[in-house]
Amino acid sequence: MSDQDVFDKKQLIAMSADDEELAGQVAGIFLDDIPNQLASLEGAFAKADQETAERVAHTIKGASATVGGERLRAASELGERLAREGKMAEAEANLPEIKVRFEELKAALLEAGYAPLG
C-alpha cells in the first residue's frame, strides 16, 4: 500500500469541488466527528446493536472516502459488511483496525496542514 492509500489529497480536493478552503473545512469536520463515531461504534458493539454498528461503520466509510482515506474506508467497509451479515464478534474484532486506520489518516491530515474545526 502506498501513502496515498492513507490520504489522497487529490481525492479530498476533488470531493470539495476543487476548493482548498472547503477541503479544509471538510477535513476539519471529519477530524472533529470521527472520534464520536468511533465511540458510537464501540457502544453499538457493547450493546450488540447490529443495526447501529452497521450504520455507524457505513458513516465512517463514507466520511473517510470523502477525505481520501482509502485504508480507513476499506476497514470500515469490512466492519459494515460483517455487521450487516450479523457477524458481530468479527465486526467488533475489526474495530482496532478501524481505530488504527483513523489515527493514521488523522496524522496524515494534520501533517498536510488540516486541523479540527472544534
Biotite code that builds the C-alpha atoms (Angstrom):
import biotite.structure as struc

atoms = struc.array([
    struc.Atom([0.000, 0.000, 0.000], chain_id="A", res_id=1, res_name="MET", atom_name="CA", element="C"),
    struc.Atom([1.121, 3.496, -0.700], chain_id="A", res_id=2, res_name="SER", atom_name="CA", element="C"),
    struc.Atom([0.992, 6.663, 1.357], chain_id="A", res_id=3, res_name="ASP", atom_name="CA", element="C"),
    struc.Atom([-1.805, 7.702, -0.983], chain_id="A", res_id=4, res_name="GLN", atom_name="CA", element="C"),
    struc.Atom([-3.862, 4.831, 0.459], chain_id="A", res_id=5, res_name="ASP", atom_name="CA", element="C"),
    struc.Atom([-3.594, 6.563, 3.842], chain_id="A", res_id=6, res_name="VAL", atom_name="CA", element="C"),
    struc.Atom([-4.500, 10.022, 2.488], chain_id="A", res_id=7, res_name="PHE", atom_name="CA", element="C"),
    struc.Atom([-5.157, 11.036, -1.096], chain_id="A", res_id=8, res_name="ASP", atom_name="CA", element="C"),
    struc.Atom([-5.214, 14.834, -1.080], chain_id="A", res_id=9, res_name="LYS", atom_name="CA", element="C"),
    struc.Atom([-6.365, 14.905, -4.701], chain_id="A", res_id=10, res_name="LYS", atom_name="CA", element="C"),
    struc.Atom([-9.453, 12.938, -3.671], chain_id="A", res_id=11, res_name="GLN", atom_name="CA", element="C"),
    struc.Atom([-10.229, 15.376, -0.847], chain_id="A", res_id=12, res_name="LEU", atom_name="CA", element="C"),
    struc.Atom([-9.842, 18.364, -3.179], chain_id="A", res_id=13, res_name="ILE", atom_name="CA", element="C"),
    struc.Atom([-11.958, 16.711, -5.886], chain_id="A", res_id=14, res_name="ALA", atom_name="CA", element="C"),
    struc.Atom([-14.708, 15.890, -3.382], chain_id="A", res_id=15, res_name="MET", atom_name="CA", element="C"),
    struc.Atom([-14.577, 19.549, -2.293], chain_id="A", res_id=16, res_name="SER", atom_name="CA", element="C"),
    struc.Atom([-15.274, 20.915, -5.787], chain_id="A", res_id=17, res_name="ALA", atom_name="CA", element="C"),
    struc.Atom([-11.587, 21.807, -6.226], chain_id="A", res_id=18, res_name="ASP", atom_name="CA", element="C"),
    struc.Atom([-11.904, 24.346, -3.413], chain_id="A", res_id=19, res_name="ASP", atom_name="CA", element="C"),
    struc.Atom([-8.963, 24.204, -0.982], chain_id="A", res_id=20, res_name="GLU", atom_name="CA", element="C"),
    struc.Atom([-10.796, 26.227, 1.676], chain_id="A", res_id=21, res_name="GLU", atom_name="CA", element="C"),
    struc.Atom([-13.792, 23.884, 1.509], chain_id="A", res_id=22, res_name="LEU", atom_name="CA", element="C"),
    struc.Atom([-11.416, 20.905, 1.645], chain_id="A", res_id=23, res_name="ALA", atom_name="CA", element="C"),
    struc.Atom([-10.012, 22.312, 4.889], chain_id="A", res_id=24, res_name="GLY", atom_name="CA", element="C"),
    struc.Atom([-13.487, 22.623, 6.340], chain_id="A", res_id=25, res_name="GLN", atom_name="CA", element="C"),
    struc.Atom([-14.408, 19.082, 5.248], chain_id="A", res_id=26, res_name="VAL", atom_name="CA", element="C"),
    struc.Atom([-11.201, 17.702, 6.775], chain_id="A", res_id=27, res_name="ALA", atom_name="CA", element="C"),
    struc.Atom([-11.793, 19.655, 9.978], chain_id="A", res_id=28, res_name="GLY", atom_name="CA", element="C"),
    struc.Atom([-15.339, 18.348, 10.336], chain_id="A", res_id=29, res_name="ILE", atom_name="CA", element="C"),
    struc.Atom([-14.062, 14.834, 9.677], chain_id="A", res_id=30, res_name="PHE", atom_name="CA", element="C"),
    struc.Atom([-11.391, 15.159, 12.380], chain_id="A", res_id=31, res_name="LEU", atom_name="CA", element="C"),
    struc.Atom([-13.973, 16.516, 14.839], chain_id="A", res_id=32, res_name="ASP", atom_name="CA", element="C"),
    struc.Atom([-16.636, 13.916, 14.095], chain_id="A", res_id=33, res_name="ASP", atom_name="CA", element="C"),
    struc.Atom([-14.895, 10.569, 13.673], chain_id="A", res_id=34, res_name="ILE", atom_name="CA", element="C"),
    struc.Atom([-13.872, 10.189, 17.338], chain_id="A", res_id=35, res_name="PRO", atom_name="CA", element="C"),
    struc.Atom([-17.586, 10.486, 18.192], chain_id="A", res_id=36, res_name="ASN", atom_name="CA", element="C"),
    struc.Atom([-18.450, 7.939, 15.502], chain_id="A", res_id=37, res_name="GLN", atom_name="CA", element="C"),
    struc.Atom([-15.837, 5.540, 16.869], chain_id="A", res_id=38, res_name="LEU", atom_name="CA", element="C"),
    struc.Atom([-17.325, 5.904, 20.351], chain_id="A", res_id=39, res_name="ALA", atom_name="CA", element="C"),
    struc.Atom([-20.782, 5.195, 18.910], chain_id="A", res_id=40, res_name="SER", atom_name="CA", element="C"),
    struc.Atom([-19.446, 2.136, 17.134], chain_id="A", res_id=41, res_name="LEU", atom_name="CA", element="C"),
    struc.Atom([-17.856, 0.892, 20.334], chain_id="A", res_id=42, res_name="GLU", atom_name="CA", element="C"),
    struc.Atom([-21.147, 1.464, 22.150], chain_id="A", res_id=43, res_name="GLY", atom_name="CA", element="C"),
    struc.Atom([-23.062, -0.440, 19.498], chain_id="A", res_id=44, res_name="ALA", atom_name="CA", element="C"),
    struc.Atom([-20.776, -3.419, 19.959], chain_id="A", res_id=45, res_name="PHE", atom_name="CA", element="C"),
    struc.Atom([-21.131, -3.216, 23.742], chain_id="A", res_id=46, res_name="ALA", atom_name="CA", element="C"),
    struc.Atom([-24.920, -3.419, 23.318], chain_id="A", res_id=47, res_name="LYS", atom_name="CA", element="C"),
    struc.Atom([-24.744, -5.979, 20.477], chain_id="A", res_id=48, res_name="ALA", atom_name="CA", element="C"),
    struc.Atom([-26.715, -3.440, 18.405], chain_id="A", res_id=49, res_name="ASP", atom_name="CA", element="C"),
    struc.Atom([-26.241, -4.752, 14.892], chain_id="A", res_id=50, res_name="GLN", atom_name="CA", element="C"),
    struc.Atom([-28.241, -2.017, 13.137], chain_id="A", res_id=51, res_name="GLU", atom_name="CA", element="C"),
    struc.Atom([-26.324, 0.816, 14.801], chain_id="A", res_id=52, res_name="THR", atom_name="CA", element="C"),
    struc.Atom([-22.965, -0.885, 14.228], chain_id="A", res_id=53, res_name="ALA", atom_name="CA", element="C"),
    struc.Atom([-23.725, -1.263, 10.533], chain_id="A", res_id=54, res_name="GLU", atom_name="CA", element="C"),
    struc.Atom([-24.962, 2.330, 10.204], chain_id="A", res_id=55, res_name="ARG", atom_name="CA", element="C"),
    struc.Atom([-22.002, 3.868, 12.051], chain_id="A", res_id=56, res_name="VAL", atom_name="CA", element="C"),
    struc.Atom([-19.450, 1.800, 10.133], chain_id="A", res_id=57, res_name="ALA", atom_name="CA", element="C"),
    struc.Atom([-21.187, 2.971, 6.942], chain_id="A", res_id=58, res_name="HIS", atom_name="CA", element="C"),
    struc.Atom([-20.926, 6.586, 8.105], chain_id="A", res_id=59, res_name="THR", atom_name="CA", element="C"),
    struc.Atom([-17.204, 6.217, 8.823], chain_id="A", res_id=60, res_name="ILE", atom_name="CA", element="C"),
    struc.Atom([-16.721, 4.527, 5.448], chain_id="A", res_id=61, res_name="LYS", atom_name="CA", element="C"),
    struc.Atom([-18.390, 7.392, 3.590], chain_id="A", res_id=62, res_name="GLY", atom_name="CA", element="C"),
    struc.Atom([-16.606, 10.112, 5.525], chain_id="A", res_id=63, res_name="ALA", atom_name="CA", element="C"),
    struc.Atom([-13.214, 8.517, 5.009], chain_id="A", res_id=64, res_name="SER", atom_name="CA", element="C"),
    struc.Atom([-13.874, 8.169, 1.272], chain_id="A", res_id=65, res_name="ALA", atom_name="CA", element="C"),
    struc.Atom([-14.752, 11.869, 1.146], chain_id="A", res_id=66, res_name="THR", atom_name="CA", element="C"),
    struc.Atom([-11.426, 12.903, 2.677], chain_id="A", res_id=67, res_name="VAL", atom_name="CA", element="C"),
    struc.Atom([-9.394, 10.440, 0.621], chain_id="A", res_id=68, res_name="GLY", atom_name="CA", element="C"),
    struc.Atom([-8.649, 7.887, 3.339], chain_id="A", res_id=69, res_name="GLY", atom_name="CA", element="C"),
    struc.Atom([-8.661, 4.583, 1.459], chain_id="A", res_id=70, res_name="GLU", atom_name="CA", element="C"),
    struc.Atom([-7.283, 2.402, 4.252], chain_id="A", res_id=71, res_name="ARG", atom_name="CA", element="C"),
    struc.Atom([-9.874, 3.652, 6.738], chain_id="A", res_id=72, res_name="LEU", atom_name="CA", element="C"),
    struc.Atom([-12.588, 3.339, 4.102], chain_id="A", res_id=73, res_name="ARG", atom_name="CA", element="C"),
    struc.Atom([-11.660, -0.287, 3.458], chain_id="A", res_id=74, res_name="ALA", atom_name="CA", element="C"),
    struc.Atom([-11.505, -1.186, 7.169], chain_id="A", res_id=75, res_name="ALA", atom_name="CA", element="C"),
    struc.Atom([-14.868, 0.483, 7.787], chain_id="A", res_id=76, res_name="SER", atom_name="CA", element="C"),
    struc.Atom([-16.414, -1.224, 4.792], chain_id="A", res_id=77, res_name="GLU", atom_name="CA", element="C"),
    struc.Atom([-15.371, -4.583, 6.210], chain_id="A", res_id=78, res_name="LEU", atom_name="CA", element="C"),
    struc.Atom([-16.904, -3.693, 9.578], chain_id="A", res_id=79, res_name="GLY", atom_name="CA", element="C"),
    struc.Atom([-20.103, -2.584, 7.890], chain_id="A", res_id=80, res_name="GLU", atom_name="CA", element="C"),
    struc.Atom([-20.372, -5.802, 5.879], chain_id="A", res_id=81, res_name="ARG", atom_name="CA", element="C"),
    struc.Atom([-19.682, -8.016, 8.880], chain_id="A", res_id=82, res_name="LEU", atom_name="CA", element="C"),
    struc.Atom([-22.302, -6.195, 10.967], chain_id="A", res_id=83, res_name="ALA", atom_name="CA", element="C"),
    struc.Atom([-24.826, -6.398, 8.129], chain_id="A", res_id=84, res_name="ARG", atom_name="CA", element="C"),
    struc.Atom([-24.211, -10.152, 7.926], chain_id="A", res_id=85, res_name="GLU", atom_name="CA", element="C"),
    struc.Atom([-24.782, -10.458, 11.681], chain_id="A", res_id=86, res_name="GLY", atom_name="CA", element="C"),
    struc.Atom([-21.163, -11.371, 12.374], chain_id="A", res_id=87, res_name="LYS", atom_name="CA", element="C"),
    struc.Atom([-20.928, -9.031, 15.330], chain_id="A", res_id=88, res_name="MET", atom_name="CA", element="C"),
    struc.Atom([-17.955, -10.732, 17.013], chain_id="A", res_id=89, res_name="ALA", atom_name="CA", element="C"),
    struc.Atom([-15.959, -10.454, 13.792], chain_id="A", res_id=90, res_name="GLU", atom_name="CA", element="C"),
    struc.Atom([-17.117, -6.877, 13.245], chain_id="A", res_id=91, res_name="ALA", atom_name="CA", element="C"),
    struc.Atom([-16.069, -5.965, 16.780], chain_id="A", res_id=92, res_name="GLU", atom_name="CA", element="C"),
    struc.Atom([-12.716, -7.687, 16.262], chain_id="A", res_id=93, res_name="ALA", atom_name="CA", element="C"),
    struc.Atom([-12.228, -5.316, 13.294], chain_id="A", res_id=94, res_name="ASN", atom_name="CA", element="C"),
    struc.Atom([-12.680, -2.217, 15.500], chain_id="A", res_id=95, res_name="LEU", atom_name="CA", element="C"),
    struc.Atom([-8.983, -1.934, 16.471], chain_id="A", res_id=96, res_name="PRO", atom_name="CA", element="C"),
    struc.Atom([-8.087, -1.899, 12.757], chain_id="A", res_id=97, res_name="GLU", atom_name="CA", element="C"),
    struc.Atom([-10.586, 0.898, 12.146], chain_id="A", res_id=98, res_name="ILE", atom_name="CA", element="C"),
    struc.Atom([-9.108, 2.885, 15.044], chain_id="A", res_id=99, res_name="LYS", atom_name="CA", element="C"),
    struc.Atom([-5.529, 2.390, 13.806], chain_id="A", res_id=100, res_name="VAL", atom_name="CA", element="C"),
    struc.Atom([-6.508, 3.461, 10.299], chain_id="A", res_id=101, res_name="ARG", atom_name="CA", element="C"),
    struc.Atom([-8.223, 6.570, 11.688], chain_id="A", res_id=102, res_name="PHE", atom_name="CA", element="C"),
    struc.Atom([-5.138, 7.544, 13.684], chain_id="A", res_id=103, res_name="GLU", atom_name="CA", element="C"),
    struc.Atom([-3.019, 7.013, 10.579], chain_id="A", res_id=104, res_name="GLU", atom_name="CA", element="C"),
    struc.Atom([-5.327, 9.212, 8.490], chain_id="A", res_id=105, res_name="LEU", atom_name="CA", element="C"),
    struc.Atom([-5.579, 11.823, 11.230], chain_id="A", res_id=106, res_name="LYS", atom_name="CA", element="C"),
    struc.Atom([-1.779, 12.095, 11.347], chain_id="A", res_id=107, res_name="ALA", atom_name="CA", element="C"),
    struc.Atom([-1.629, 12.459, 7.560], chain_id="A", res_id=108, res_name="ALA", atom_name="CA", element="C"),
    struc.Atom([-4.327, 15.153, 7.556], chain_id="A", res_id=109, res_name="LEU", atom_name="CA", element="C"),
    struc.Atom([-2.581, 17.079, 10.333], chain_id="A", res_id=110, res_name="LEU", atom_name="CA", element="C"),
    struc.Atom([0.749, 16.763, 8.523], chain_id="A", res_id=111, res_name="GLU", atom_name="CA", element="C"),
    struc.Atom([-0.905, 18.136, 5.373], chain_id="A", res_id=112, res_name="ALA", atom_name="CA", element="C"),
    struc.Atom([-1.982, 21.201, 7.363], chain_id="A", res_id=113, res_name="GLY", atom_name="CA", element="C"),
    struc.Atom([-5.591, 20.307, 8.088], chain_id="A", res_id=114, res_name="TYR", atom_name="CA", element="C"),
    struc.Atom([-6.895, 20.706, 11.620], chain_id="A", res_id=115, res_name="ALA", atom_name="CA", element="C"),
    struc.Atom([-10.081, 20.008, 13.555], chain_id="A", res_id=116, res_name="PRO", atom_name="CA", element="C"),
    struc.Atom([-12.554, 22.873, 13.465], chain_id="A", res_id=117, res_name="LEU", atom_name="CA", element="C"),
    struc.Atom([-13.697, 22.498, 17.069], chain_id="A", res_id=118, res_name="GLY", atom_name="CA", element="C"),
])
